[in-house]
Amino acid sequence: MTKGKLCISICARSAEELIDEISRAVTLADMIEVRFDCLDPSEIGEAIDRLDHNWKLNSERLLATFRTPDQGGCRDISEKERSEFWLSGNERPFWGADLEEDIREGLFGSRWRNRIVSFHDHLGDQIEVGKVYDRLSRSGASVIKIATTANRITDAIPLWRLLERAKSDNTSLIPIAMGEPGKWTRILGLAHGAYMTYASLSEGGETAPGQLTAEDLLEVYKIKELSPKTEVYGVIAGDTSYSMSPYIQNAAFRSAGMNRVFVPLQVEDVGEFIKLMVRNDTREVNLNFRGFAVTNPHKQAIIEHLDTIDDTAQAIGAVNTVTIEGGRLFGTNTDADGFIKPLEESFGDLRDASVAVIGAGGAARACIYALKRAGAEVSILVRDLSKAKPLADEFKLECLSLSDDAIRSDFEILVNATPLGTLGALENETPMRAKGLKGVKLVYDMTYNPRESRLLREARESGCETLDGLEMLLAQGAVQFEIWTGKPPDLDAMRAAAIKKLTR
């Protein structure tokens, strides 16, 4: 078990709210960061007084922080207010203080028993973190914290490599890459020697970009149980913020008692990621990667970076599963089987069924392959016919222009294989509205988060049967798990984890 600490960061507006949130955090956290810059100035005195008189909360677990806006603080703070806070004898209830590097020891004497000296780059300016480390090392602080913004997943590499220096220097270091592309540093940090990682108490309570909840770090990723020997898997995606794969795969690993973890890997350039973080001869960090799930927009782009792909992936022209064995990368596709099984269970025999597939990307390719194999009559619906023509020619399909108004009346099944409707920026979008779905028997939306997309609501309004993407996610995820482990997964555990996440 790791010696590193989990710190829950609390950002409350009032003393009462602060005490309530700390009371809930104590059951999860090793440390609790009190963000005084979040408090209304009139509440700071009362907050400190209540902390000082509450023996359950004080002394060994509380960390005081008072950030300026340029360091991620929540409000404008004058130098006078800042100096008065650190000089006012507020240290008694606290384990220590997290201080920016411009606050010198002489400002507040030696009253604070433990000091974290921290640096935050919220702009993603690609700071030379080695120089920052050298500078902070001379501060005399108990712990060094460096938090930079990762615009790309590989931006975090120089920061991560500081853990090697810190170990050699016998220095306690907290390296955090902020933002979605840097989430892996928050999950794997403790296993590789980071002194502490930060979490929010609940969703919506994040105090920095990319921060996960304490519950997820402890229960989904099991960060206290990870080590450098833990086998690491992950989902490679253009946007991992909505992905359910970490929840279902980690539930399956946990149920099987395996020393494995599945992490979000938000990747912009898949070639750069494979080169700098995966390939034995070119990688700059070793995270013990053993396999990946691959999703939008990388299912086709990743092929050229693999050593081999199987016949299924070759036929579909897209890869959604990568296995790493002996330094070689093998690709396959489990989307087709995952897609067709729930559809056949819901609709029945697909032979000669008339199906319209919206989209022309990697997900659409898998659907088309599975539908053709099942004997269905398939057409493609797209906004831009020129982009879909190669796919239509390859599979010898009719390619039609997509309109909100209506689709051809003889289509029995409509499949959405685009990201439209997915949680986030596209959540309120739909490729088709109710008035255009008349005559369609079943609408199958491959999106799964949210579970009821706008397209499915439109379909219900039009009187269509509906099928969401959760069962497909579970079916293809189960095949992935078996490919990686050689064993069937606990499907009940996977489903329960997915539903828990989708309904909370």
C-alpha positions in Angstrom: 0.0 0.0 0.0 1.3 3.5 -0.9 2.5 5.9 1.8 1.2 8.9 -0.2 -1.6 11.0 1.1 -5.0 11.9 -0.3 -5.9 15.5 0.3 -9.5 16.8 -0.1 -9.6 20.4 -1.0 -12.5 22.4 0.5 -13.7 25.6 -1.1 -16.5 27.0 1.1 -18.1 30.5 1.3 -19.0 30.4 5.0 -17.6 29.0 8.3 -20.7 26.9 8.7 -20.4 25.4 5.3 -16.7 24.8 5.8 -17.1 22.9 9.0 -19.9 20.8 7.5 -17.7 19.8 4.5 -14.7 19.1 6.6 -16.8 16.8 8.8 -17.8 14.9 5.7 -14.2 14.8 4.4 -12.6 13.3 7.5 -13.8 9.8 6.7 -12.1 9.9 3.3 -9.0 12.1 3.5 -5.6 11.9 5.0 -5.3 15.6 4.7 -7.9 18.4 4.2 -7.0 21.6 2.5 -8.9 24.7 3.7 -9.0 27.2 0.9 -9.3 30.5 2.8 -9.4 32.4 -0.5 -12.9 30.9 -1.1 -14.3 32.2 2.2 -16.0 35.5 2.4 -13.5 37.8 4.3 -16.0 38.3 7.1 -16.1 34.6 7.7 -12.4 33.9 8.0 -12.1 34.7 11.7 -15.1 32.6 12.7 -13.8 29.7 10.6 -10.4 29.7 12.3 -12.0 30.0 15.8 -14.3 27.1 15.1 -11.5 25.0 13.8 -9.4 25.9 16.8 -12.1 24.6 19.2 -13.0 21.5 17.4 -10.7 18.7 18.5 -12.1 16.3 15.9 -10.9 18.3 13.0 -7.7 20.1 14.0 -3.9 19.9 14.2 -2.7 16.9 12.2 -4.9 16.9 9.1 -5.7 20.5 8.2 -3.7 22.4 5.6 -4.2 26.2 5.3 -4.1 27.7 1.9 -4.8 31.4 0.9 -4.2 31.7 -2.9 -4.0 34.8 -5.1 -5.9 34.7 -8.4 -2.7 34.1 -10.5 -2.1 31.0 -8.4 -5.7 29.7 -8.8 -7.3 31.7 -6.0 -11.0 32.4 -6.0 -11.0 36.1 -5.3 -8.9 39.2 -5.4 -6.6 39.4 -2.3 -4.5 42.4 -1.5 -1.0 42.0 -0.2 -2.0 43.5 3.0 -4.8 41.0 3.6 -2.6 38.2 2.6 0.2 39.3 4.9 -2.1 39.8 7.8 -3.6 36.3 7.4 -0.2 34.6 7.6 1.0 36.9 10.5 -2.1 36.7 12.6 -1.3 33.6 14.6 -3.7 31.4 12.7 -1.4 28.4 12.7 -2.6 26.5 15.8 -5.4 24.4 14.3 -3.3 23.3 11.3 -0.8 20.6 10.3 0.8 23.3 8.1 0.4 25.8 5.3 0.6 25.7 1.5 2.4 28.8 0.5 3.4 30.4 -2.8 7.1 30.8 -3.4 7.0 34.6 -3.0 6.1 34.2 0.7 9.4 34.1 2.5 9.9 32.5 5.8 10.8 35.8 7.4 7.2 37.0 6.7 5.7 34.7 9.3 8.6 33.3 11.3 8.7 29.6 12.1 5.2 29.3 13.6 3.9 27.0 10.9 5.2 23.5 11.7 5.1 22.2 8.1 5.2 24.1 4.9 4.4 23.2 1.3 5.8 25.6 -1.1 3.8 25.6 -4.3 3.9 26.8 -7.9 0.9 26.9 -10.2 0.9 27.4 -14.0 -2.8 27.9 -15.0 -2.0 29.1 -18.5 -0.2 26.0 -19.9 2.9 28.1 -20.8 5.2 25.0 -20.8 7.2 26.2 -17.9 10.7 24.7 -17.5 9.7 22.7 -14.5 13.3 21.6 -13.7 14.2 25.2 -13.0 11.0 25.6 -10.9 12.0 22.5 -8.9 15.5 23.9 -8.3 14.1 27.2 -7.1 11.6 25.6 -4.7 14.1 23.2 -3.4 16.1 26.1 -2.0 13.1 27.4 -0.1 13.5 25.1 3.0 10.0 23.9 2.7 8.9 20.5 3.9 7.2 19.6 0.6 7.4 21.0 -2.9 4.3 21.2 -5.1 4.4 22.0 -8.8 1.1 22.1 -10.7 1.1 22.8 -14.4 -1.6 22.8 -17.0 -1.5 20.0 -19.5 -3.0 21.0 -22.9 -1.8 17.7 -24.3 -1.2 14.5 -22.5 2.6 14.6 -23.3 2.9 18.0 -21.6 2.9 16.2 -18.3 6.0 14.2 -19.1 8.7 16.7 -17.8 6.7 17.2 -14.6 6.3 13.4 -14.1 10.0 12.9 -14.5 10.7 15.2 -11.6 9.6 12.3 -9.3 12.9 10.6 -10.2 14.9 13.6 -9.2 12.9 14.0 -6.0 13.5 10.4 -5.0 17.2 10.9 -5.6 17.2 14.1 -3.6 15.1 12.6 -0.8 12.6 15.5 -1.5 8.9 15.2 -0.9 7.2 16.3 -4.2 3.6 16.8 -5.3 3.6 16.9 -9.2 0.1 17.6 -10.7 -0.8 18.1 -14.3 -4.0 20.0 -14.3 -6.7 19.5 -16.9 -8.3 16.5 -18.4 -5.1 15.4 -20.3 -3.3 15.4 -16.9 -5.7 13.2 -14.9 -3.4 10.2 -15.1 -0.9 12.1 -12.9 -3.5 12.5 -10.1 -4.4 8.8 -10.3 -0.9 7.2 -10.6 1.1 9.8 -8.6 1.0 8.1 -5.2 2.1 4.8 -6.7 5.2 6.4 -8.2 6.3 8.3 -5.1 4.3 11.6 -5.1 3.8 12.9 -1.5 0.1 13.7 -2.0 -2.7 14.0 -4.6 -5.7 16.2 -4.4 -9.4 15.5 -4.7 -12.8 17.2 -4.4 -15.3 16.1 -1.9 -18.0 15.8 -4.5 -18.7 16.4 -8.2 -19.0 20.1 -8.8 -16.7 20.9 -5.9 -13.4 20.8 -7.8 -10.9 23.4 -6.9 -8.6 22.8 -10.0 -9.2 21.6 -13.6 -9.0 17.8 -13.9 -9.6 17.1 -10.2 -11.4 13.9 -9.4 -13.6 13.1 -6.4 -12.1 11.4 -3.4 -14.7 8.6 -3.8 -13.5 7.9 -7.4 -9.8 8.0 -6.5 -10.4 5.6 -3.6 -13.2 3.3 -4.8 -12.8 3.4 -8.6 -9.1 3.8 -9.1 -8.0 2.3 -5.7 -5.0 4.8 -5.6 -3.9 3.6 -2.2 -3.4 0.1 -3.5 -1.4 0.9 -6.7 2.3 0.5 -7.1 4.9 0.8 -10.0 4.1 -2.9 -10.7 0.4 -2.3 -11.2 -0.5 -3.1 -14.8 -2.0 0.1 -16.4 -4.7 0.1 -19.0 -6.6 3.1 -20.3 -9.1 4.7 -22.8 -7.5 6.7 -25.5 -9.9 9.4 -26.6 -10.2 13.0 -27.8 -12.3 13.7 -24.8 -12.3 11.4 -21.8 -14.4 13.5 -19.5 -17.6 11.6 -20.2 -16.1 8.1 -20.6 -17.6 5.2 -18.6 -14.8 2.8 -19.5 -12.7 3.5 -16.3 -15.7 2.7 -14.2 -16.7 -0.6 -15.8 -13.1 -1.9 -16.4 -11.9 -1.0 -12.9 -15.0 -2.8 -11.4 -14.1 -5.9 -13.4 -10.4 -5.8 -12.4 -11.4 -5.3 -8.8 -13.9 -8.2 -8.8 -11.2 -10.4 -10.3 -8.7 -9.4 -7.7 -6.2 -8.2 -10.3 -3.4 -5.6 -9.7 -4.5 -3.5 -12.6 -6.0 -0.1 -13.1 -7.8 1.6 -16.0 -7.2 5.3 -16.5 -8.5 8.1 -18.8 -6.0 9.1 -21.4 -7.1 12.2 -23.3 -5.0 12.2 -26.4 -4.8 14.8 -29.2 -2.0 13.3 -31.3 -2.1 9.5 -31.0 1.3 9.0 -32.7 3.0 11.4 -30.3 1.4 9.5 -27.4 2.5 6.1 -28.6 6.0 7.4 -29.3 6.6 9.3 -26.0 4.6 7.3 -23.5 4.2 3.7 -24.8 7.0 2.4 -27.2 9.9 0.8 -25.2 12.6 2.3 -27.4 11.2 5.9 -27.6 9.1 6.5 -24.4 10.2 9.1 -21.9 8.1 7.7 -19.0 7.3 4.1 -18.0 3.8 3.7 -16.7 3.6 -0.1 -17.3 1.0 0.2 -20.0 -0.5 -3.2 -21.0 -3.5 -2.2 -23.2 -5.9 0.4 -24.4 -9.5 0.9 -25.3 -9.6 3.3 -28.3 -12.5 5.6 -29.2 -13.3 8.8 -31.1 -11.5 10.2 -33.0 -8.5 7.7 -33.0 -10.0 4.3 -34.1 -8.6 4.7 -37.6 -5.6 6.9 -36.9 -4.1 4.5 -34.4 -3.7 1.7 -36.9 -0.5 3.0 -38.5 1.1 3.0 -35.0 0.4 -0.7 -34.3 2.6 -3.7 -35.1 -0.3 -5.8 -36.3 -4.1 -5.9 -36.4 -6.3 -8.9 -36.7 -8.8 -9.8 -39.5 -11.8 -8.2 -37.7 -10.0 -4.9 -37.4 -8.7 -5.2 -40.9 -12.2 -5.8 -42.3 -13.8 -3.0 -40.3 -10.9 -0.6 -40.9 -10.8 0.6 -37.3 -9.3 -0.5 -34.0 -10.9 -0.1 -30.6 -8.7 -2.5 -28.5 -4.9 -2.6 -28.2 -3.0 -5.2 -26.3 0.7 -4.8 -25.5 2.8 -8.0 -25.3 6.6 -8.1 -25.4 6.7 -4.5 -26.4 4.5 -5.1 -29.5 1.1 -3.5 -30.0 -1.7 -5.7 -31.3 -5.0 -4.2 -32.5 -8.5 -5.6 -32.8 -12.1 -4.4 -32.8 -14.8 -5.5 -30.3 -17.3 -2.8 -31.3 -19.0 -5.0 -33.9 -19.8 -7.8 -31.5 -20.7 -5.3 -28.8 -23.0 -3.4 -31.1 -24.9 -6.3 -32.7 -25.7 -8.4 -29.6 -28.1 -5.9 -27.9 -29.7 -5.0 -31.3 -30.5 -8.6 -32.1 -31.8 -9.1 -28.6 -34.1 -6.1 -28.9 -35.2 -6.3 -32.6 -34.8 -10.0 -33.5 -33.5 -11.4 -36.7 -31.8 -8.7 -38.8 -31.7 -10.5 -42.1 -33.1 -8.2 -44.8 -33.9 -5.5 -42.2 -33.6 -2.0 -43.6 -31.1 0.0 -41.5 -29.9 3.6 -41.7 -26.5 4.3 -40.0 -25.8 7.9 -39.2 -22.0 8.6 -39.4 -19.0 7.6 -41.3 -16.3 7.3 -38.7 -14.7 4.3 -36.9 -17.9 3.5 -34.8 -20.0 3.6 -38.0 -17.6 1.2 -39.7 -18.0 -1.3 -36.9 -21.8 -1.1 -37.1 -21.9 -1.5 -40.8 -19.6 -4.5 -40.7 -21.8 -6.2 -38.1 -25.0 -5.3 -39.8 -23.8 -6.6 -43.2 -22.6 -9.8 -41.5 -26.0 -10.3 -40.0 -27.7 -9.9 -43.4 -29.2 -6.4 -43.0 -29.7 -3.9 -45.8 -27.6 -0.9 -44.8 -27.5 2.7 -45.9 -25.4 5.6 -44.6 -26.8 9.0 -43.6 -24.4 11.9 -43.5 -24.3 15.7 -43.7 -21.3 15.7 -46.0 -21.6 13.0 -48.8 -18.0 13.5 -50.0 -16.6 12.4 -46.6 -18.7 9.3 -46.5 -18.2 8.2 -50.2 -15.0 6.1 -49.5 -16.8 4.2 -46.8 -20.0 3.7 -48.9 -17.8 2.5 -51.9 -15.8 0.1 -49.7 -18.9 -1.6 -48.2 -21.0 -1.1 -51.4 -23.7 0.9 -49.6 -26.1 3.6 -50.6 -25.1 7.0 -49.2 -27.8 9.5 -48.4 -27.9 13.1 -47.3 -29.0 13.5 -43.7 -31.7 16.0 -43.0 -33.6 16.9 -39.8 -36.9 16.7 -41.7 -37.2 13.1 -42.5 -35.5 9.9 -43.4 -36.7 7.4 -46.0 -39.9 5.8 -44.9 -38.9 2.2 -45.4 -36.1 2.3 -42.8 -36.9 0.0 -39.9 -33.9 0.8 -37.8 -31.9 4.0 -37.3 -28.5 3.9 -35.7 -26.6 7.0 -34.4 -22.9 6.3 -34.7 -21.8 9.9 -34.2 -20.9 11.8 -31.0 -24.0 14.0 -31.2 -25.9 13.8 -27.9 -22.8 12.9 -25.8 -22.4 14.5 -22.4 -20.7 17.9 -22.7 -20.8 20.4 -25.6 -22.8 18.0 -27.8 -25.3 17.0 -25.2 -28.3 19.0 -26.5 -27.7 18.1 -30.1 -29.4 15.4 -32.1 -28.9 14.1 -35.7 -32.7 13.7 -36.1 -35.9 15.1 -34.7 -39.2 13.4 -33.9 -41.0 14.6 -37.0 -38.3 12.9 -39.1 -38.6 9.5 -37.5 -42.1 8.5 -38.5 -42.2 4.9 -39.6 -39.0 3.9 -37.9 -39.5 0.9 -35.6 -36.3 1.2 -33.5 -33.8 4.0 -32.8 -30.4 2.8 -31.5 -28.1 5.5 -30.1 -24.6 4.3 -29.5 -24.0 7.2 -27.0 -24.4 6.1 -23.4 -23.6 9.2 -21.4 -26.2 10.5 -20.7 -28.1 7.3 -20.9 -31.1 9.0 -22.4 -29.8 11.2 -25.2 -31.8 13.9 -27.0 -32.2 11.6 -30.0 -33.8 8.9 -27.8 -36.2 11.5 -26.4 -37.1 12.5 -29.9 -37.6 8.9 -30.9 -39.9 8.2 -28.0 -42.0 11.3 -28.9 -42.3 9.8 -32.4 -43.5 6.4 -31.0 -40.3 4.5 -31.8 -38.7 1.8 -29.7 -35.4 2.9 -28.3 -32.0 1.3 -27.4 -29.2 3.1 -25.7 -25.5 2.5 -25.9 -24.9 1.1 -22.4 -25.5 -2.5 -23.3 -23.1 -2.1 -26.2 -20.5 -0.6 -24.0 -20.8 -3.5 -21.6 -20.8 -6.1 -24.3 -17.7 -4.8 -26.1 -16.0 -4.0 -22.8 -16.5 -7.6 -21.7 -14.7 -8.8 -24.8 -11.9 -6.3 -24.2 -11.5 -7.6 -20.7 -11.3 -11.2 -21.9 -8.7 -10.2 -24.5 -6.5 -8.5 -21.9 -6.9 -11.1 -19.1 -7.9 -14.4 -20.7 -10.9 -14.6 -18.4 -14.5 -13.6 -18.6 -15.4 -10.5 -16.5 -18.0 -10.1 -13.8 -20.7 -8.5 -15.9 -22.9 -7.7 -12.9 -20.1 -5.7 -11.4 -19.5 -3.8 -14.6 -23.2 -3.0 -15.1 -23.6 -1.9 -11.4 -20.6 0.4 -11.7 -21.9 2.0 -14.9 -25.4 2.5 -13.6 -24.0 4.0 -10.3 -22.0 6.5 -12.3 -24.8 7.4 -14.7 -27.4 7.9 -12.0 -25.5 9.9 -9.4 
